[in-house]
Amino acid sequence: MAKKNYYQIVDRLRLGFATGKRYAVETVSVGHIGPETVKIFNTKRAATTHARRLNKSWEKAAREIVNPPADWHEAQRAMYQGRLADDIQAGHGGAVDYWQGATSAESAAIAWHEGRKGNPMAKKKSVTWKDKLHPQRFPGMSGKMAAIVGFIMNRKVTDPAFAGLMVTSDNHLLGMVEGDVGFNEHLGSYFDLLNNWTNLLGYAGLTKSQERAAQKAFNSRIKGMKPQRAIRNPRKKAKYQVVNIYKISGESKHKTPEAALKAAAKREGIGWIVIDDKGNRWDWGPRNKAVIVERAQANPRKKARKKNPGAPNLDGMSAGDLWDFWKKMGASSVRPLSQARKMFPGRKKGIVRATIDLRNYAANKATAMQCRKRGDIKAALMYEGIADKIYKELPTWARW
């Protein structure tokens, strides 16, 4: 879009003026209002400079007219409200509608100004990292985190605010509230704050320079020992070793097989070879590339297979042991899946049903033993019969 000029330069000689100064600065014709000469100059350069100066001042005045301050809008609204009251009293319907619309427009303009006052990023040509990290931009931020961010920015955004932050030797974060003596507020782990701060920097939309400035403020404002995290990509350890089969001293470690082979070639004597951490032997191959010439022998020892413990001998237990087994298997209200897997590893089908039957067997057997102890033989025989029936229905791999 072309820039609009409010003042133009006119060549008076072409318009028929034979005498006097040649170049004139005039206003631009608008509607029925014709151009008006402001000033006349001898040279075109002087006229151009004057016209540019006038255009700049006119643009500034135009911006102020388009968007005047809130006080001007309040005065206009008060005037419109007075005229609205007069027309309502006089019964002028059309005028009432006009003044109501004008009053609403001024109220909207005042609300716009008030909204910009509360926005930390408004009315600023250059937005700093402090503006982007201001807690008002993050409604879901907790009050504690807002106070911490305000302290890092060196701005008071909460009441009360922190006067200091410190990290202890065991990685805890302490805060000192304004007016207190000492760091009396425990704010959690330093690593939790570090995670929240990193996430905040990612959401705020900072530039690289702003992110560096924010991180510098974070490191300088928080006192105490700041523990360093473990390095994500640690330095690769030496993997290849030059050794001698005759136990001659002079071993060395290297990161690549090529470097190890070159080092072995420089050794005096015979018997120098290169092996890696897995026991493979390396040597030069085609096109001067290191290759494995002898692989490490596999361990002949096989891992011992876990023996299936199976079900314990419940008939050899006392009443107390049987009730302990019943509780260990989850009593009567829990599906003992984990206990079944421990008791019958390697099996998948039927282990839960078998474990429940064993649990019921232990309960009936323990009850029968208690009945015999108190002399109730009839009840004891009944519970023993139930236990025998459960045992007969058990699969062979679940019996003892």
Number of C-alpha atoms within 10 A of each C-alpha: 3 4 5 8 15 17 23 21 20 17 15 16 13 10 9 8 11 10 8 11 15 19 22 24 24 20 20 16 13 9 6 6 9 11 14 13 15 13 14 21 17 12 12 17 11 14 21 18 11 19 22 15 11 17 18 13 10 15 14 11 12 12 10 11 10 9 12 14 13 17 11 12 20 16 12 16 22 13 13 20 17 12 16 21 14 14 17 14 10 11 11 12 10 9 16 19 14 12 21 16 13 17 21 14 14 20 17 13 19 18 13 12 18 12 11 12 12 10 13 17 18 14 10 9 7 9 14 15 20 20 18 20 22 19 21 16 14 14 7 9 13 11 13 13 15 21 24 26 23 20 22 23 19 14 14 17 19 16 10 11 20 26 18 18 21 21 19 15 11 11 17 17 24 23 22 18 19 13 10 11 8 13 16 11 14 13 18 13 15 19 16 14 16 12 10 13 18 12 11 17 18 11 12 16 13 20 12 9 10 17 16 13 15 21 15 12 15 18 11 10 15 19 15 14 12 18 13 7 7 7 7 6 6 7 7 7 9 13 15 25 26 24 20 18 9 9 10 12 8 12 16 14 19 18 14 14 25 19 16 25 22 13 19 22 13 9 14 9 9 12 13 21 19 27 23 21 10 11 15 16 19 23 18 15 11 7 6 9 10 17 15 16 11 12 12 12 9 8 7 6 6 7 7 6 6 8 9 13 11 15 16 14 9 19 13 9 15 15 20 11 14 22 20 14 19 21 14 12 21 17 17 13 6 9 15 19 16 12 16 22 15 13 18 22 15 11 11 10 8 12 22 18 16 22 25 21 18 24 24 20 24 25 22 24 26 25 19 24 20 17 17 14 11 9 11 13 14 11 16 21 15 12 21 18 15 15 21 13 12 16 19 10 11 15 12 9 12 19 16 11
